[in-house]
Every structure is written in C-alpha cells, then in structure tokens.
Amino acid sequence: MDYSETYAPIGKHSTFRLRISLATQNNWTIVHLDVVTALLNPAVDNDALYMELPEGWPKHGPNSGLEEVTVLRL
C-alpha cells in the first residue's frame, strides 16, 4: 500500500447541475452530507495511540480532583 497517495472521488459540475435540475423538476428533496471522518475506523496495528483533546473539550470534570489532561491514550 502506498500511504502517501490520496484518492477522493468528486463529481463534475455538470453532473451536479443535472441532479439539481432533476430534483427541481420532480419535486425531490435534496439531502447533503459532508463527511470529514471518512477513515474513522481503520485497522490499527499499534496499541499505543494518543490524541490531543479537541478544542472546547473540558480538561477535567468539576470537583474531580484530577490533574489537567491534554493528551489521551486511545
């Protein structure tokens, strides 16, 4: 496997316009979904995975008595 290459299928503008036209003519509902986490559950061969806490996530619970956490082991 070549991990340096990325494949992201995209549609042409003409295909998008055709779908919008068909939806309008047939009174269809258009639903849009933008998936940012396309590789959410890949196979992992290393048990020591770490991540930083996302922005806005509490560093520790109120009255927990725990030290501030900035990195989590998955």
Phi and psi restraints in degrees (value plus and minus 20) as a CYANA .aco file:
   2 ASP   PHI    -122.9   -82.9
   2 ASP   PSI      84.6   124.6
   3 TYR   PHI    -100.2   -60.2
   3 TYR   PSI     -25.1    14.9
   4 SER   PHI    -108.1   -68.1
   4 SER   PSI     -31.8     8.2
   5 GLU   PHI    -115.6   -75.6
   5 GLU   PSI     127.0   167.0
   6 THR   PHI    -145.8  -105.8
   6 THR   PSI     116.0   156.0
   7 TYR   PHI    -140.4  -100.4
   7 TYR   PSI     102.6   142.6
   8 ALA   PHI    -153.3  -113.3
   8 ALA   PSI      81.7   121.7
   9 PRO   PHI     -86.9   -46.9
   9 PRO   PSI     112.8   152.8
  10 ILE   PHI    -153.4  -113.4
  10 ILE   PSI     133.0   173.0
  11 GLY   PHI    -112.3   -72.3
  11 GLY   PSI     137.4   177.4
  12 LYS   PHI     -99.0   -59.0
  12 LYS   PSI     136.5   176.5
  13 HIS   PHI     -82.2   -42.2
  13 HIS   PSI     -55.5   -15.5
  14 SER   PHI     -85.0   -45.0
  14 SER   PSI     -57.2   -17.2
  15 THR   PHI     -86.0   -46.0
  15 THR   PSI     -61.5   -21.5
  16 PHE   PHI     -82.4   -42.4
  16 PHE   PSI     -64.9   -24.9
  17 ARG   PHI     -83.9   -43.9
  17 ARG   PSI     -58.5   -18.5
  18 LEU   PHI     -82.6   -42.6
  18 LEU   PSI     -64.3   -24.3
  19 ARG   PHI     -85.2   -45.2
  19 ARG   PSI     -60.4   -20.4
  20 ILE   PHI     -83.7   -43.7
  20 ILE   PSI     -61.2   -21.2
  21 SER   PHI     -83.8   -43.8
  21 SER   PSI     -65.5   -25.5
  22 LEU   PHI     -83.7   -43.7
  22 LEU   PSI     -60.5   -20.5
  23 ALA   PHI     -83.9   -43.9
  23 ALA   PSI     -60.3   -20.3
  24 THR   PHI     -86.9   -46.9
  24 THR   PSI     -65.1   -25.1
  25 GLN   PHI     -85.1   -45.1
  25 GLN   PSI     -52.6   -12.6
  26 ASN   PHI    -124.3   -84.3
  26 ASN   PSI     -12.7    27.3
  27 ASN   PHI      35.9    75.9
  27 ASN   PSI      19.7    59.7
  28 TRP   PHI    -104.6   -64.6
  28 TRP   PSI     132.2   172.2
  29 THR   PHI    -109.3   -69.3
  29 THR   PSI     116.4   156.4
  30 ILE   PHI    -123.1   -83.1
  30 ILE   PSI     107.5   147.5
  31 VAL   PHI    -136.7   -96.7
  31 VAL   PSI     110.0   150.0
  32 HIS   PHI    -135.9   -95.9
  32 HIS   PSI     117.3   157.3
  33 LEU   PHI    -157.5  -117.5
  33 LEU   PSI     105.0   145.0
  34 ASP   PHI    -128.1   -88.1
  34 ASP   PSI      90.3   130.3
  35 VAL   PHI    -116.9   -76.9
  35 VAL   PSI      93.1   133.1
  36 VAL   PHI    -107.7   -67.7
  36 VAL   PSI     -49.6    -9.6
  37 THR   PHI    -120.5   -80.5
  37 THR   PSI      42.3    82.3
  38 ALA   PHI     -86.0   -46.0
  38 ALA   PSI     -51.4   -11.4
  39 LEU   PHI    -130.9   -90.9
  39 LEU   PSI      36.4    76.4
  40 LEU   PHI     -90.2   -50.2
  40 LEU   PSI     -57.1   -17.1
  41 ASN   PHI    -144.7  -104.7
  41 ASN   PSI      44.2    84.2
  42 PRO   PHI     -97.3   -57.3
  42 PRO   PSI     142.2   182.2
  43 ALA   PHI     -89.6   -49.6
  43 ALA   PSI     113.7   153.7
  44 VAL   PHI    -139.2   -99.2
  44 VAL   PSI     112.1   152.1
  45 ASP   PHI    -128.9   -88.9
  45 ASP   PSI      -9.0    31.0
  46 ASN   PHI    -152.2  -112.2
  46 ASN   PSI     105.2   145.2
  47 ASP   PHI    -100.1   -60.1
  47 ASP   PSI     -34.8     5.2
  48 ALA   PHI    -117.5   -77.5
  48 ALA   PSI      59.4    99.4
  49 LEU   PHI    -130.3   -90.3
  49 LEU   PSI     115.6   155.6
  50 TYR   PHI    -146.9  -106.9
  50 TYR   PSI     133.1   173.1
  51 MET   PHI    -163.1  -123.1
  51 MET   PSI     132.0   172.0
  52 GLU   PHI    -102.6   -62.6
  52 GLU   PSI     130.0   170.0
  53 LEU   PHI     -85.5   -45.5
  53 LEU   PSI     118.7   158.7
  54 PRO   PHI     -84.6   -44.6
  54 PRO   PSI     134.6   174.6
  55 GLU   PHI     -80.3   -40.3
  55 GLU   PSI     113.5   153.5
  56 GLY   PHI      72.1   112.1
  56 GLY   PSI     -31.0     9.0
  57 TRP   PHI     -99.3   -59.3
  57 TRP   PSI     114.9   154.9
  58 PRO   PHI     -84.5   -44.5
  58 PRO   PSI     117.9   157.9
  59 LYS   PHI     -92.4   -52.4
  59 LYS   PSI     -46.7    -6.7
  60 HIS   PHI    -185.4  -145.4
  60 HIS   PSI     136.6   176.6
  61 GLY   PHI     -93.7   -53.7
  61 GLY   PSI     136.3   176.3
  62 PRO   PHI     -84.6   -44.6
  62 PRO   PSI     118.3   158.3
  63 ASN   PHI      37.6    77.6
  63 ASN   PSI       6.9    46.9
  64 SER   PHI    -102.1   -62.1
  64 SER   PSI     -42.3    -2.3
  65 GLY   PHI      52.0    92.0
  65 GLY   PSI     -10.6    29.4
  66 LEU   PHI    -113.0   -73.0
  66 LEU   PSI     135.9   175.9
  67 GLU   PHI     -90.1   -50.1
  67 GLU   PSI     139.5   179.5
  68 GLU   PHI     -88.1   -48.1
  68 GLU   PSI     112.6   152.6
  69 VAL   PHI    -126.9   -86.9
  69 VAL   PSI     110.7   150.7
  70 THR   PHI    -139.2   -99.2
  70 THR   PSI     -38.0     2.0
  71 VAL   PHI    -151.7  -111.7
  71 VAL   PSI     120.4   160.4
  72 LEU   PHI    -139.5   -99.5
  72 LEU   PSI     124.2   164.2
  73 ARG   PHI    -112.7   -72.7
  73 ARG   PSI     108.3   148.3
